[in-house]
Amino acid sequence: MVEQKMAAHIAQRFFITGMNDEDLGEKVILIVEGKESDVQQAFTALDKYEIPKEVYFINSFEETHTKKVDKRSTLERLFRK
């Protein structure tokens, strides 16, 4: 539902997911494909508790063999150290 609200405001592919957080237990984050851009305008369509706590940009999403976004692999690549 949150992704649907934001879709009209973000041109790039993106997804919302949860991430472990020491204070919150879990926090909502936004992952956007492509170059950094201003996505703050998309937050105006959201309720207070729907707004992502952090935004990350990645050059390209990982995809499954059926060309769907592979969220798990994308997150692993993004946070690989």
PyMOL Python script that loads the backbone (N, CA, C, O; Angstrom):
from pymol import cmd

cmd.read_pdbstr("""\
ATOM      1  N   MET A   1       0.817  -1.184   0.000  1.00  0.00           N
ATOM      2  CA  MET A   1       0.000   0.000   0.000  1.00  0.00           C
ATOM      3  C   MET A   1       0.873   1.266   0.000  1.00  0.00           C
ATOM      4  O   MET A   1       0.580   2.229  -0.708  1.00  0.00           O
ATOM      5  N   VAL A   2       1.940   1.250   0.797  1.00  0.00           N
ATOM      6  CA  VAL A   2       2.846   2.395   0.849  1.00  0.00           C
ATOM      7  C   VAL A   2       3.517   2.574  -0.514  1.00  0.00           C
ATOM      8  O   VAL A   2       3.644   3.698  -1.000  1.00  0.00           O
ATOM      9  N   GLU A   3       3.941   1.483  -1.122  1.00  0.00           N
ATOM     10  CA  GLU A   3       4.582   1.569  -2.436  1.00  0.00           C
ATOM     11  C   GLU A   3       3.623   2.144  -3.467  1.00  0.00           C
ATOM     12  O   GLU A   3       4.047   2.905  -4.337  1.00  0.00           O
ATOM     13  N   GLN A   4       2.362   1.807  -3.392  1.00  0.00           N
ATOM     14  CA  GLN A   4       1.373   2.347  -4.327  1.00  0.00           C
ATOM     15  C   GLN A   4       1.241   3.863  -4.157  1.00  0.00           C
ATOM     16  O   GLN A   4       1.140   4.591  -5.144  1.00  0.00           O
ATOM     17  N   LYS A   5       1.240   4.331  -2.922  1.00  0.00           N
ATOM     18  CA  LYS A   5       1.136   5.769  -2.667  1.00  0.00           C
ATOM     19  C   LYS A   5       2.335   6.534  -3.231  1.00  0.00           C
ATOM     20  O   LYS A   5       2.197   7.660  -3.708  1.00  0.00           O
ATOM     21  N   MET A   6       3.514   5.907  -3.168  1.00  0.00           N
ATOM     22  CA  MET A   6       4.738   6.576  -3.591  1.00  0.00           C
ATOM     23  C   MET A   6       4.989   6.479  -5.095  1.00  0.00           C
ATOM     24  O   MET A   6       5.741   7.285  -5.643  1.00  0.00           O
ATOM     25  N   ALA A   7       4.383   5.523  -5.759  1.00  0.00           N
ATOM     26  CA  ALA A   7       4.662   5.237  -7.165  1.00  0.00           C
ATOM     27  C   ALA A   7       4.440   6.445  -8.076  1.00  0.00           C
ATOM     28  O   ALA A   7       5.159   6.617  -9.060  1.00  0.00           O
ATOM     29  N   ALA A   8       3.475   7.263  -7.766  1.00  0.00           N
ATOM     30  CA  ALA A   8       3.199   8.441  -8.601  1.00  0.00           C
ATOM     31  C   ALA A   8       4.264   9.520  -8.456  1.00  0.00           C
ATOM     32  O   ALA A   8       4.319  10.448  -9.263  1.00  0.00           O
ATOM     33  N   HIS A   9       5.106   9.408  -7.438  1.00  0.00           N
ATOM     34  CA  HIS A   9       6.079  10.456  -7.139  1.00  0.00           C
ATOM     35  C   HIS A   9       7.530  10.070  -7.411  1.00  0.00           C
ATOM     36  O   HIS A   9       8.413  10.927  -7.384  1.00  0.00           O
ATOM     37  N   ILE A  10       7.781   8.796  -7.670  1.00  0.00           N
ATOM     38  CA  ILE A  10       9.153   8.331  -7.905  1.00  0.00           C
ATOM     39  C   ILE A  10       9.207   7.657  -9.268  1.00  0.00           C
ATOM     40  O   ILE A  10       8.505   6.673  -9.505  1.00  0.00           O
ATOM     41  N   ALA A  11      10.035   8.180 -10.165  1.00  0.00           N
ATOM     42  CA  ALA A  11      10.114   7.662 -11.527  1.00  0.00           C
ATOM     43  C   ALA A  11      10.900   6.350 -11.611  1.00  0.00           C
ATOM     44  O   ALA A  11      10.588   5.492 -12.436  1.00  0.00           O
ATOM     45  N   GLN A  12      11.917   6.194 -10.761  1.00  0.00           N
ATOM     46  CA  GLN A  12      12.743   4.997 -10.793  1.00  0.00           C
ATOM     47  C   GLN A  12      12.028   3.819 -10.128  1.00  0.00           C
ATOM     48  O   GLN A  12      11.040   3.992  -9.413  1.00  0.00           O
ATOM     49  N   ARG A  13      12.558   2.612 -10.384  1.00  0.00           N
ATOM     50  CA  ARG A  13      12.051   1.450  -9.657  1.00  0.00           C
ATOM     51  C   ARG A  13      12.496   1.582  -8.205  1.00  0.00           C
ATOM     52  O   ARG A  13      13.573   2.111  -7.928  1.00  0.00           O
ATOM     53  N   PHE A  14      11.675   1.106  -7.284  1.00  0.00           N
ATOM     54  CA  PHE A  14      12.002   1.180  -5.863  1.00  0.00           C
ATOM     55  C   PHE A  14      11.231   0.105  -5.117  1.00  0.00           C
ATOM     56  O   PHE A  14      10.280  -0.475  -5.641  1.00  0.00           O
ATOM     57  N   PHE A  15      11.657  -0.151  -3.886  1.00  0.00           N
ATOM     58  CA  PHE A  15      10.873  -0.998  -2.998  1.00  0.00           C
ATOM     59  C   PHE A  15      11.095  -0.581  -1.560  1.00  0.00           C
ATOM     60  O   PHE A  15      12.099   0.042  -1.215  1.00  0.00           O
ATOM     61  N   ILE A  16      10.132  -0.942  -0.731  1.00  0.00           N
ATOM     62  CA  ILE A  16      10.157  -0.650   0.704  1.00  0.00           C
ATOM     63  C   ILE A  16      10.389  -1.979   1.419  1.00  0.00           C
ATOM     64  O   ILE A  16       9.837  -3.007   1.027  1.00  0.00           O
ATOM     65  N   THR A  17      11.195  -1.952   2.449  1.00  0.00           N
ATOM     66  CA  THR A  17      11.421  -3.162   3.230  1.00  0.00           C
ATOM     67  C   THR A  17      11.739  -2.781   4.666  1.00  0.00           C
ATOM     68  O   THR A  17      11.901  -1.602   4.982  1.00  0.00           O
ATOM     69  N   GLY A  18      11.824  -3.760   5.516  1.00  0.00           N
ATOM     70  CA  GLY A  18      12.187  -3.535   6.909  1.00  0.00           C
ATOM     71  C   GLY A  18      13.640  -3.901   7.149  1.00  0.00           C
ATOM     72  O   GLY A  18      14.208  -4.748   6.460  1.00  0.00           O
ATOM     73  N   MET A  19      14.230  -3.245   8.141  1.00  0.00           N
ATOM     74  CA  MET A  19      15.627  -3.494   8.506  1.00  0.00           C
ATOM     75  C   MET A  19      15.708  -3.504  10.024  1.00  0.00           C
ATOM     76  O   MET A  19      15.058  -2.700  10.692  1.00  0.00           O
ATOM     77  N   ASN A  20      16.503  -4.412  10.564  1.00  0.00           N
ATOM     78  CA  ASN A  20      16.669  -4.465  12.023  1.00  0.00           C
ATOM     79  C   ASN A  20      17.205  -3.143  12.544  1.00  0.00           C
ATOM     80  O   ASN A  20      18.045  -2.503  11.912  1.00  0.00           O
ATOM     81  N   ASP A  21      16.703  -2.742  13.713  1.00  0.00           N
ATOM     82  CA  ASP A  21      17.118  -1.495  14.335  1.00  0.00           C
ATOM     83  C   ASP A  21      17.171  -1.707  15.846  1.00  0.00           C
ATOM     84  O   ASP A  21      16.251  -2.276  16.434  1.00  0.00           O
ATOM     85  N   GLU A  22      18.246  -1.248  16.465  1.00  0.00           N
ATOM     86  CA  GLU A  22      18.421  -1.431  17.914  1.00  0.00           C
ATOM     87  C   GLU A  22      17.324  -0.740  18.716  1.00  0.00           C
ATOM     88  O   GLU A  22      16.819  -1.304  19.688  1.00  0.00           O
ATOM     89  N   ASP A  23      16.952   0.471  18.320  1.00  0.00           N
ATOM     90  CA  ASP A  23      15.963   1.233  19.081  1.00  0.00           C
ATOM     91  C   ASP A  23      14.528   0.845  18.747  1.00  0.00           C
ATOM     92  O   ASP A  23      13.694   0.710  19.642  1.00  0.00           O
ATOM     93  N   LEU A  24      14.243   0.668  17.470  1.00  0.00           N
ATOM     94  CA  LEU A  24      12.869   0.438  17.023  1.00  0.00           C
ATOM     95  C   LEU A  24      12.499  -1.038  16.893  1.00  0.00           C
ATOM     96  O   LEU A  24      11.319  -1.376  16.803  1.00  0.00           O
ATOM     97  N   GLY A  25      13.490  -1.909  16.884  1.00  0.00           N
ATOM     98  CA  GLY A  25      13.252  -3.317  16.612  1.00  0.00           C
ATOM     99  C   GLY A  25      13.362  -3.562  15.113  1.00  0.00           C
ATOM    100  O   GLY A  25      14.147  -4.395  14.659  1.00  0.00           O
ATOM    101  N   GLU A  26      12.563  -2.825  14.357  1.00  0.00           N
ATOM    102  CA  GLU A  26      12.640  -2.843  12.898  1.00  0.00           C
ATOM    103  C   GLU A  26      12.225  -1.475  12.380  1.00  0.00           C
ATOM    104  O   GLU A  26      11.303  -0.851  12.906  1.00  0.00           O
ATOM    105  N   LYS A  27      12.918  -1.016  11.342  1.00  0.00           N
ATOM    106  CA  LYS A  27      12.579   0.276  10.746  1.00  0.00           C
ATOM    107  C   LYS A  27      12.312   0.092   9.259  1.00  0.00           C
ATOM    108  O   LYS A  27      12.837  -0.825   8.627  1.00  0.00           O
ATOM    109  N   VAL A  28      11.495   0.971   8.718  1.00  0.00           N
ATOM    110  CA  VAL A  28      11.149   0.946   7.305  1.00  0.00           C
ATOM    111  C   VAL A  28      12.216   1.710   6.528  1.00  0.00           C
ATOM    112  O   VAL A  28      12.590   2.824   6.895  1.00  0.00           O
ATOM    113  N   ILE A  29      12.707   1.087   5.434  1.00  0.00           N
ATOM    114  CA  ILE A  29      13.688   1.750   4.581  1.00  0.00           C
ATOM    115  C   ILE A  29      13.199   1.707   3.129  1.00  0.00           C
ATOM    116  O   ILE A  29      12.410   0.845   2.742  1.00  0.00           O
ATOM    117  N   LEU A  30      13.692   2.658   2.347  1.00  0.00           N
ATOM    118  CA  LEU A  30      13.353   2.766   0.932  1.00  0.00           C
ATOM    119  C   LEU A  30      14.618   2.514   0.122  1.00  0.00           C
ATOM    120  O   LEU A  30      15.654   3.128   0.375  1.00  0.00           O
ATOM    121  N   ILE A  31      14.531   1.606  -0.856  1.00  0.00           N
ATOM    122  CA  ILE A  31      15.645   1.315  -1.746  1.00  0.00           C
ATOM    123  C   ILE A  31      15.229   1.785  -3.136  1.00  0.00           C
ATOM    124  O   ILE A  31      14.191   1.364  -3.646  1.00  0.00           O
ATOM    125  N   VAL A  32      16.033   2.656  -3.754  1.00  0.00           N
ATOM    126  CA  VAL A  32      15.710   3.231  -5.055  1.00  0.00           C
ATOM    127  C   VAL A  32      16.799   2.846  -6.044  1.00  0.00           C
ATOM    128  O   VAL A  32      17.988   2.919  -5.731  1.00  0.00           O
ATOM    129  N   GLU A  33      16.385   2.436  -7.243  1.00  0.00           N
ATOM    130  CA  GLU A  33      17.323   2.068  -8.292  1.00  0.00           C
ATOM    131  C   GLU A  33      17.725   3.317  -9.077  1.00  0.00           C
ATOM    132  O   GLU A  33      16.873   4.110  -9.478  1.00  0.00           O
ATOM    133  N   GLY A  34      19.017   3.479  -9.289  1.00  0.00           N
ATOM    134  CA  GLY A  34      19.500   4.592 -10.101  1.00  0.00           C
ATOM    135  C   GLY A  34      20.251   5.623  -9.294  1.00  0.00           C
ATOM    136  O   GLY A  34      20.598   5.410  -8.132  1.00  0.00           O
ATOM    137  N   LYS A  35      20.494   6.751  -9.944  1.00  0.00           N
ATOM    138  CA  LYS A  35      21.243   7.836  -9.319  1.00  0.00           C
ATOM    139  C   LYS A  35      20.424   8.486  -8.209  1.00  0.00           C
ATOM    140  O   LYS A  35      19.194   8.464  -8.217  1.00  0.00           O
ATOM    141  N   GLU A  36      21.143   9.061  -7.265  1.00  0.00           N
ATOM    142  CA  GLU A  36      20.468   9.760  -6.170  1.00  0.00           C
ATOM    143  C   GLU A  36      19.593  10.867  -6.722  1.00  0.00           C
ATOM    144  O   GLU A  36      19.977  11.594  -7.638  1.00  0.00           O
ATOM    145  N   SER A  37      18.423  10.976  -6.150  1.00  0.00           N
ATOM    146  CA  SER A  37      17.484  12.016  -6.545  1.00  0.00           C
ATOM    147  C   SER A  37      16.661  12.398  -5.319  1.00  0.00           C
ATOM    148  O   SER A  37      16.718  11.743  -4.278  1.00  0.00           O
ATOM    149  N   ASP A  38      15.916  13.449  -5.468  1.00  0.00           N
ATOM    150  CA  ASP A  38      15.083  13.916  -4.364  1.00  0.00           C
ATOM    151  C   ASP A  38      13.784  13.112  -4.350  1.00  0.00           C
ATOM    152  O   ASP A  38      12.934  13.277  -5.225  1.00  0.00           O
ATOM    153  N   VAL A  39      13.642  12.254  -3.363  1.00  0.00           N
ATOM    154  CA  VAL A  39      12.425  11.442  -3.236  1.00  0.00           C
ATOM    155  C   VAL A  39      11.544  11.944  -2.100  1.00  0.00           C
ATOM    156  O   VAL A  39      10.503  11.354  -1.810  1.00  0.00           O
ATOM    157  N   GLN A  40      11.954  13.019  -1.464  1.00  0.00           N
ATOM    158  CA  GLN A  40      11.208  13.548  -0.325  1.00  0.00           C
ATOM    159  C   GLN A  40       9.775  13.928  -0.682  1.00  0.00           C
ATOM    160  O   GLN A  40       8.881  13.813   0.156  1.00  0.00           O
ATOM    161  N   GLN A  41       9.542  14.382  -1.923  1.00  0.00           N
ATOM    162  CA  GLN A  41       8.192  14.760  -2.314  1.00  0.00           C
ATOM    163  C   GLN A  41       7.242  13.564  -2.262  1.00  0.00           C
ATOM    164  O   GLN A  41       6.036  13.746  -2.093  1.00  0.00           O
ATOM    165  N   ALA A  42       7.758  12.363  -2.404  1.00  0.00           N
ATOM    166  CA  ALA A  42       6.919  11.164  -2.335  1.00  0.00           C
ATOM    167  C   ALA A  42       6.392  10.938  -0.924  1.00  0.00           C
ATOM    168  O   ALA A  42       5.361  10.290  -0.743  1.00  0.00           O
ATOM    169  N   PHE A  43       7.086  11.464   0.070  1.00  0.00           N
ATOM    170  CA  PHE A  43       6.683  11.248   1.459  1.00  0.00           C
ATOM    171  C   PHE A  43       5.438  12.047   1.826  1.00  0.00           C
ATOM    172  O   PHE A  43       4.777  11.738   2.818  1.00  0.00           O
ATOM    173  N   THR A  44       5.114  13.062   1.045  1.00  0.00           N
ATOM    174  CA  THR A  44       3.932  13.869   1.360  1.00  0.00           C
ATOM    175  C   THR A  44       2.646  13.060   1.228  1.00  0.00           C
ATOM    176  O   THR A  44       1.624  13.418   1.814  1.00  0.00           O
ATOM    177  N   ALA A  45       2.689  11.983   0.469  1.00  0.00           N
ATOM    178  CA  ALA A  45       1.507  11.130   0.281  1.00  0.00           C
ATOM    179  C   ALA A  45       1.350  10.105   1.402  1.00  0.00           C
ATOM    180  O   ALA A  45       0.374   9.355   1.422  1.00  0.00           O
ATOM    181  N   LEU A  46       2.314  10.068   2.343  1.00  0.00           N
ATOM    182  CA  LEU A  46       2.330   9.030   3.375  1.00  0.00           C
ATOM    183  C   LEU A  46       1.898   9.550   4.731  1.00  0.00           C
ATOM    184  O   LEU A  46       2.030  10.734   5.042  1.00  0.00           O
ATOM    185  N   ASP A  47       1.376   8.625   5.531  1.00  0.00           N
ATOM    186  CA  ASP A  47       1.090   8.938   6.924  1.00  0.00           C
ATOM    187  C   ASP A  47       2.403   8.967   7.703  1.00  0.00           C
ATOM    188  O   ASP A  47       3.418   8.457   7.228  1.00  0.00           O
ATOM    189  N   LYS A  48       2.386   9.547   8.869  1.00  0.00           N
ATOM    190  CA  LYS A  48       3.584   9.729   9.691  1.00  0.00           C
ATOM    191  C   LYS A  48       4.368   8.425   9.881  1.00  0.00           C
ATOM    192  O   LYS A  48       5.595   8.423   9.776  1.00  0.00           O
ATOM    193  N   TYR A  49       3.682   7.339  10.156  1.00  0.00           N
ATOM    194  CA  TYR A  49       4.363   6.079  10.460  1.00  0.00           C
ATOM    195  C   TYR A  49       4.717   5.272   9.218  1.00  0.00           C
ATOM    196  O   TYR A  49       5.330   4.211   9.336  1.00  0.00           O
ATOM    197  N   GLU A  50       4.350   5.743   8.041  1.00  0.00           N
ATOM    198  CA  GLU A  50       4.686   5.074   6.785  1.00  0.00           C
ATOM    199  C   GLU A  50       5.975   5.614   6.174  1.00  0.00           C
ATOM    200  O   GLU A  50       6.552   4.977   5.293  1.00  0.00           O
ATOM    201  N   ILE A  51       6.427   6.763   6.624  1.00  0.00           N
ATOM    202  CA  ILE A  51       7.609   7.407   6.040  1.00  0.00           C
ATOM    203  C   ILE A  51       8.864   6.593   6.364  1.00  0.00           C
ATOM    204  O   ILE A  51       9.132   6.311   7.532  1.00  0.00           O
ATOM    205  N   PRO A  52       9.638   6.211   5.333  1.00  0.00           N
ATOM    206  CA  PRO A  52      10.870   5.451   5.565  1.00  0.00           C
ATOM    207  C   PRO A  52      11.847   6.234   6.440  1.00  0.00           C
ATOM    208  O   PRO A  52      11.966   7.453   6.321  1.00  0.00           O
ATOM    209  N   LYS A  53      12.535   5.524   7.307  1.00  0.00           N
ATOM    210  CA  LYS A  53      13.521   6.151   8.195  1.00  0.00           C
ATOM    211  C   LYS A  53      14.830   6.437   7.465  1.00  0.00           C
ATOM    212  O   LYS A  53      15.566   7.350   7.837  1.00  0.00           O
ATOM    213  N   GLU A  54      15.119   5.649   6.420  1.00  0.00           N
ATOM    214  CA  GLU A  54      16.338   5.849   5.646  1.00  0.00           C
ATOM    215  C   GLU A  54      16.047   5.552   4.184  1.00  0.00           C
ATOM    216  O   GLU A  54      15.157   4.765   3.859  1.00  0.00           O
ATOM    217  N   VAL A  55      16.818   6.201   3.297  1.00  0.00           N
ATOM    218  CA  VAL A  55      16.703   5.991   1.854  1.00  0.00           C
ATOM    219  C   VAL A  55      18.076   5.595   1.333  1.00  0.00           C
ATOM    220  O   VAL A  55      19.079   6.236   1.647  1.00  0.00           O
ATOM    221  N   TYR A  56      18.114   4.530   0.532  1.00  0.00           N
ATOM    222  CA  TYR A  56      19.355   4.050  -0.078  1.00  0.00           C
ATOM    223  C   TYR A  56      19.173   4.007  -1.586  1.00  0.00           C
ATOM    224  O   TYR A  56      18.090   3.700  -2.085  1.00  0.00           O
ATOM    225  N   PHE A  57      20.251   4.321  -2.310  1.00  0.00           N
ATOM    226  CA  PHE A  57      20.244   4.259  -3.766  1.00  0.00           C
ATOM    227  C   PHE A  57      21.247   3.207  -4.199  1.00  0.00           C
ATOM    228  O   PHE A  57      22.317   3.075  -3.604  1.00  0.00           O
ATOM    229  N   ILE A  58      20.901   2.465  -5.230  1.00  0.00           N
ATOM    230  CA  ILE A  58      21.781   1.438  -5.789  1.00  0.00           C
ATOM    231  C   ILE A  58      21.711   1.551  -7.309  1.00  0.00           C
ATOM    232  O   ILE A  58      20.645   1.823  -7.861  1.00  0.00           O
ATOM    233  N   ASN A  59      22.829   1.346  -7.981  1.00  0.00           N
ATOM    234  CA  ASN A  59      22.869   1.526  -9.443  1.00  0.00           C
ATOM    235  C   ASN A  59      21.828   0.681 -10.164  1.00  0.00           C
ATOM    236  O   ASN A  59      21.121   1.177 -11.041  1.00  0.00           O
ATOM    237  N   SER A  60      21.733  -0.590  -9.797  1.00  0.00           N
ATOM    238  CA  SER A  60      20.760  -1.472 -10.447  1.00  0.00           C
ATOM    239  C   SER A  60      20.336  -2.565  -9.485  1.00  0.00           C
ATOM    240  O   SER A  60      21.131  -3.043  -8.676  1.00  0.00           O
ATOM    241  N   PHE A  61      19.076  -2.953  -9.583  1.00  0.00           N
ATOM    242  CA  PHE A  61      18.545  -4.032  -8.754  1.00  0.00           C
ATOM    243  C   PHE A  61      18.997  -5.379  -9.317  1.00  0.00           C
ATOM    244  O   PHE A  61      19.186  -5.529 -10.525  1.00  0.00           O
ATOM    245  N   GLU A  62      19.164  -6.337  -8.441  1.00  0.00           N
ATOM    246  CA  GLU A  62      19.336  -7.721  -8.851  1.00  0.00           C
ATOM    247  C   GLU A  62      17.971  -8.215  -9.325  1.00  0.00           C
ATOM    248  O   GLU A  62      16.940  -7.771  -8.818  1.00  0.00           O
ATOM    249  N   GLU A  63      17.959  -9.132 -10.298  1.00  0.00           N
ATOM    250  CA  GLU A  63      16.696  -9.652 -10.812  1.00  0.00           C
ATOM    251  C   GLU A  63      16.705 -11.169 -10.804  1.00  0.00           C
ATOM    252  O   GLU A  63      17.760 -11.801 -10.867  1.00  0.00           O
ATOM    253  N   THR A  64      15.516 -11.742 -10.725  1.00  0.00           N
ATOM    254  CA  THR A  64      15.368 -13.185 -10.828  1.00  0.00           C
ATOM    255  C   THR A  64      15.447 -13.571 -12.301  1.00  0.00           C
ATOM    256  O   THR A  64      15.526 -12.697 -13.164  1.00  0.00           O
ATOM    257  N   HIS A  65      15.428 -14.850 -12.594  1.00  0.00           N
ATOM    258  CA  HIS A  65      15.476 -15.295 -13.989  1.00  0.00           C
ATOM    259  C   HIS A  65      14.227 -14.876 -14.762  1.00  0.00           C
ATOM    260  O   HIS A  65      14.232 -14.889 -15.993  1.00  0.00           O
ATOM    261  N   THR A  66      13.154 -14.503 -14.054  1.00  0.00           N
ATOM    262  CA  THR A  66      11.922 -14.030 -14.706  1.00  0.00           C
ATOM    263  C   THR A  66      11.862 -12.500 -14.757  1.00  0.00           C
ATOM    264  O   THR A  66      10.813 -11.926 -15.050  1.00  0.00           O
ATOM    265  N   LYS A  67      13.001 -11.842 -14.468  1.00  0.00           N
ATOM    266  CA  LYS A  67      13.146 -10.384 -14.550  1.00  0.00           C
ATOM    267  C   LYS A  67      12.376  -9.603 -13.482  1.00  0.00           C
ATOM    268  O   LYS A  67      12.108  -8.414 -13.650  1.00  0.00           O
ATOM    269  N   LYS A  68      12.022 -10.275 -12.387  1.00  0.00           N
ATOM    270  CA  LYS A  68      11.422  -9.574 -11.248  1.00  0.00           C
ATOM    271  C   LYS A  68      12.544  -9.115 -10.329  1.00  0.00           C
ATOM    272  O   LYS A  68      13.628  -9.698 -10.332  1.00  0.00           O
ATOM    273  N   VAL A  69      12.293  -8.078  -9.545  1.00  0.00           N
ATOM    274  CA  VAL A  69      13.296  -7.573  -8.616  1.00  0.00           C
ATOM    275  C   VAL A  69      13.550  -8.625  -7.534  1.00  0.00           C
ATOM    276  O   VAL A  69      12.622  -9.103  -6.882  1.00  0.00           O
ATOM    277  N   ASP A  70      14.817  -8.971  -7.361  1.00  0.00           N
ATOM    278  CA  ASP A  70      15.213  -9.900  -6.309  1.00  0.00           C
ATOM    279  C   ASP A  70      15.637  -9.049  -5.112  1.00  0.00           C
ATOM    280  O   ASP A  70      16.794  -8.645  -4.995  1.00  0.00           O
ATOM    281  N   LYS A  71      14.686  -8.790  -4.239  1.00  0.00           N
ATOM    282  CA  LYS A  71      14.922  -7.885  -3.109  1.00  0.00           C
ATOM    283  C   LYS A  71      16.021  -8.393  -2.198  1.00  0.00           C
ATOM    284  O   LYS A  71      16.882  -7.621  -1.776  1.00  0.00           O
ATOM    285  N   ARG A  72      16.006  -9.681  -1.888  1.00  0.00           N
ATOM    286  CA  ARG A  72      16.999 -10.237  -0.967  1.00  0.00           C
ATOM    287  C   ARG A  72      18.411 -10.072  -1.518  1.00  0.00           C
ATOM    288  O   ARG A  72      19.305  -9.616  -0.805  1.00  0.00           O
ATOM    289  N   SER A  73      18.618 -10.439  -2.776  1.00  0.00           N
ATOM    290  CA  SER A  73      19.950 -10.305  -3.393  1.00  0.00           C
ATOM    291  C   SER A  73      20.369  -8.845  -3.519  1.00  0.00           C
ATOM    292  O   SER A  73      21.542  -8.515  -3.347  1.00  0.00           O
ATOM    293  N   THR A  74      19.421  -7.980  -3.814  1.00  0.00           N
ATOM    294  CA  THR A  74      19.718  -6.551  -3.914  1.00  0.00           C
ATOM    295  C   THR A  74      20.177  -6.012  -2.562  1.00  0.00           C
ATOM    296  O   THR A  74      21.156  -5.270  -2.487  1.00  0.00           O
ATOM    297  N   LEU A  75      19.476  -6.382  -1.503  1.00  0.00           N
ATOM    298  CA  LEU A  75      19.863  -5.927  -0.161  1.00  0.00           C
ATOM    299  C   LEU A  75      21.218  -6.475   0.239  1.00  0.00           C
ATOM    300  O   LEU A  75      22.019  -5.757   0.838  1.00  0.00           O
ATOM    301  N   GLU A  76      21.493  -7.738  -0.079  1.00  0.00           N
ATOM    302  CA  GLU A  76      22.790  -8.331   0.240  1.00  0.00           C
ATOM    303  C   GLU A  76      23.915  -7.562  -0.464  1.00  0.00           C
ATOM    304  O   GLU A  76      24.951  -7.289   0.142  1.00  0.00           O
ATOM    305  N   ARG A  77      23.717  -7.218  -1.722  1.00  0.00           N
ATOM    306  CA  ARG A  77      24.734  -6.472  -2.465  1.00  0.00           C
ATOM    307  C   ARG A  77      24.889  -5.064  -1.909  1.00  0.00           C
ATOM    308  O   ARG A  77      26.008  -4.567  -1.784  1.00  0.00           O
ATOM    309  N   LEU A  78      23.789  -4.425  -1.577  1.00  0.00           N
ATOM    310  CA  LEU A  78      23.821  -3.053  -1.060  1.00  0.00           C
ATOM    311  C   LEU A  78      24.570  -2.964   0.258  1.00  0.00           C
ATOM    312  O   LEU A  78      25.328  -2.020   0.482  1.00  0.00           O
ATOM    313  N   PHE A  79      24.362  -3.940   1.129  1.00  0.00           N
ATOM    314  CA  PHE A  79      24.954  -3.879   2.467  1.00  0.00           C
ATOM    315  C   PHE A  79      26.182  -4.766   2.645  1.00  0.00           C
ATOM    316  O   PHE A  79      26.655  -4.959   3.765  1.00  0.00           O
ATOM    317  N   ARG A  80      26.689  -5.297   1.558  1.00  0.00           N
ATOM    318  CA  ARG A  80      27.901  -6.108   1.614  1.00  0.00           C
ATOM    319  C   ARG A  80      29.058  -5.233   2.063  1.00  0.00           C
ATOM    320  O   ARG A  80      29.216  -4.106   1.594  1.00  0.00           O
ATOM    321  N   LYS A  81      29.850  -5.750   2.960  1.00  0.00           N
ATOM    322  CA  LYS A  81      30.987  -4.965   3.468  1.00  0.00           C
ATOM    323  C   LYS A  81      32.280  -5.578   3.063  1.00  0.00           C
ATOM    324  O   LYS A  81      33.343  -5.056   3.400  1.00  0.00           O
TER     325      LYS A  81
END
""", "prot")
cmd.dss("prot")
cmd.show_as("cartoon", "prot")
cmd.util.cbc("prot")
cmd.orient("prot")
